[in-house]
Amino acid sequence: MTWFSSPADATARLGATGYLADDATATTAYLAGALEKPLLVEGPAGVGKTELAKAVARSTGAELVRLQCYEGLDEARALYEWNYKKQLLRIQATTTDQAWSETHDDIFTDEFLLTRPLLTAIRRAEPTVLLIDEVDKTDVEVEGLLLEVLSDFQVTIPELGTLAAIRRPFVVLTSNATRELSEAVKRRCLYLHIDYPEVDREREIVLSQVPDLDQGLADQLVAVIARLRELELKKAPSIAESVDWARTLIALQIKDLDDRATAETLGIVLKHSSDMERAVRELRLTGRKP
């Protein structure tokens, strides 16, 4: 399968799904498919890293398989595990005169294998986008599980042997850069950094998602968002929250994002009380006490 025929094709097809890719993103997405290499996407939370993987799946008609990473993630949740209860039932139902080697071969088969996201993506014959989301949240040891998948698109199961991909998935790893990933993982990937968009770009994104928003109101919204991101906040507003704010203004029939309207709807884009207090104070908003 050809994922994208060119960077321009990636731009057009991703755009058709609502994802407005810049030149660097479109080129890297094209190369990830053409070279069959995993794509590591880093950047602050809420800039569209996860959405890129979803957009690739939507624009190509592929199935999205997602591994959500977290501290404590292990092989059983990421790769596979055996259905021990079902195996035990099979052993109990087996005649006592059967040799252990025969029983062993009987219970370590596909029937008793519980596939997790990594193995699921490897074994799919249909076009698949494998999203390994927030890989920086896992322990360093988990990266070892990824190396075989990212290098050779295969998984080794001691009881079954090596299972190689029938069709290589389009792999996207996302990271908020809360810790440095190993060089071994980075070597196996193409790299893309996505930052918060410039004001003009964000306006374009917001208007594409909320076409009923007045142009002038969109200008005010993205200007306030830019000012908020300049503050030292616990969590800067994401692009998704900019879009939510636009929809909120339409729902409340707000025509002018003045200080009072900004203060009254600030909870749409800021999710920490200390951030809201800082914003009210630094932006000198009226209509809300800091």
Secondary structure, 3 states (H helix, E strand, C coil): CCCCCCHHHHHHHHHHCCCCCCHHHHHHHHHHHHHCCCEEEECCCCCCHHHHHHHHHHHHCCEEEEEECCCCCCHHHHCEEECHHHHHHHHHHCCCCCCHHHHHHHHCCHHHEEECHHHHHHHCCCCEEEEEECHHHCCCCHHHHHHHHHHHCEEEECCCEEEECCCCCEEEEEECCCCCCCHHHHHCCEEEECCCCCHHHHHHHHHHHCCCCCHHHHHHHHHHHHHHHCCCCCCCCCHHHHHHHHHHHHHCCCCCCCHHHHHHCHHHCCCCHHHHHHHHHHCCCCCCCC
